[in-house]
Amino acid sequence: MANISQAAPLLGSESETGSNTTPLVIVTVLFFMWGLITALNDVLIPHLKALYSLTYVQAMLVQFCFFGAYFVVSVPAGALVRRIGYKRGAVAGLLIAAVGCALFYPASMSGYALFLLAFFVLPTSRCWATRRRHRAVSRSRRPSIRLAPRSRRRWEAWSSCPAAS
């Protein structure tokens, strides 16, 4: 019985890192930012339809490009975030979001295809940063209710799907 050691504090616990309030606020603001971007698709579709004289099918390509990006980019983004780390992955996601937003300016002066490209790039950034967001939230919980590492990996994989987040 003397050989049993005390459990080490969990990485990211309150005693080791101090308060997690600021990172949690930042993550929450980012969550609402990406939610706003997703909600703006429905507002932009009628305007693009009128501006470019699009059919209903052509206008719905906005939704197809936006949500198709999750299907195309989720697995490669998860693998790359695992390789470069969560912090760098979050920064890369924010930079990709900035590029996607910046693409709307040249798209307004050119054709509809560049709008579709911009609508593909924006959710790509969300795929990059979603894993970081859930990691930060899971670290902010009390240690007694934290998920086991294997359960956390399953939760992070599931929560990177657009329907789950």
N, C-alpha and C positions, 0 to 999 in steps of 0.2 A: 504494500500500500504506500510505502514511502516513495516509490519510484513514479507515482502519478504526478504529473506536473499540472500547474494551473494553465487554463486555456488562455492563449494570447488574445489581446483585444483585436477585434475584427478590423481589417483595413478600411479606413474611411469612417470609423466610428467617431462619436462626438468627443471622446476623451483624446483621440489621436489628432483630429484635424480641427477641433473647435466647432464653431457654428457653421451649419450648412445652409443657412438662410439665404445668403446672397446667391450661391449657385442655383438654389431651387427657384428663386425669383427669376433669374435669368432664363432658366429652362422653361419656366411657365410662360414668360413673355415670348420666347421663341415658339412655343407650342401654339399660342394664339396667333402669332404672325403667320405660321404655316397654315393654320385654319382659315385665316382671312384670305390668304392667297387662293386656297381651294374654293372658298365661297365666292370669290370674285369671278371665277370662270362662268358661272351662271349669269352674272350681270354682263359680262363682255360678249357673250355669244350673240344676243340680239343686235348689238351695235356692230359687230363684225359682219353679221349677216346682211345688215342694211348697207354698210359701207362698201362691201365687195360684191353685193348682189349674189349671195350664196344660196344654194339649195339647202334644205334641212340636213341632208346627209353631209354636205360639205361643212356646214356649221358645226355638226356634231363631231367632226374630226378634232375639234379643240378638246373635247372630253376624252376622245380616244387617245390623242397624243399625251394628254396630261396623265391619265390613269394607266396608259400603256407603259409609261416610263417606270412605274413601280414594278411592273412585270419584268421589264428588260434589265433594270439596273439594280434591283434589290440584292440579289445574290452576289454579283461582282463587287458592289459597294460594301457589303458586309465582309467579304473576304479581304478587301483592301483596308478597311478600317481595322480589322483584326491584325493586319500586318503593320500598319503605320501607327496604330494606337488611337485611343478614343479622343484625346485632346486634339491631336492633329486632324483626325477625322471630322470633328466638329468644326474646326476652322476651315477645312476644305469644303464642308457642306455650306458654310456661310459664304465662302468665296464663290462657289458655284451658284448659289442663290443670287448673289450680286450680279454675276454674269448673265443669268437668266433674266433678271429685271432690266439690266442694261440693254438686252437684245430687243426690248419692246420699242426703244427709240428708233433704231434703224428700221425695224419692222413697220413702224408707222409711216415711213417714207417709201417703203418698197411694197412688196407683195404679201399675200396671205401665207405663203410657205414659210417665211421668216417668223411670222406669228406662231405657226405650228412648232417650229424649232424652239422658240422661246417657251412655249407651253410644255415642251418635252424637257427642257433643261431645268425648269423650276422644281418639279417633283424629284428630279435627280438629286438635288441638294437635300431634300427631305429624307431621301433614302440614306444619305451619308450621315446625317445628324440625328436620325431617330434612335440609332443604337446608343449614341452618347446621351441623349435625353433620358432614356430609360435606365441607363447605368447610373446617372446622377440621382434620379429619383429613388432607385433601389438603395443607394448608399445613404440617403438622407433619412431613412426609416430607423426606428429603434432596432437595436440588434436582436431583440427577442422576436420580432415579427419578420425579419429579413428572410428572403428565400434562400434555399440551399443553392450552391453554385450550379448544380445540374438543372434545377427548376428555373433559376434565373436565366440560364442559356436558352431554355425552351421558351420562356416568356419573352425574351428579347427577339428571338427568331420569329415568334408569332406576332409580336407587336410591330414589326417592321412592315407588315401587310397594311395597306391603306384602310381596309375595312375594320381592322382591329385598333387603329390608333385614332 
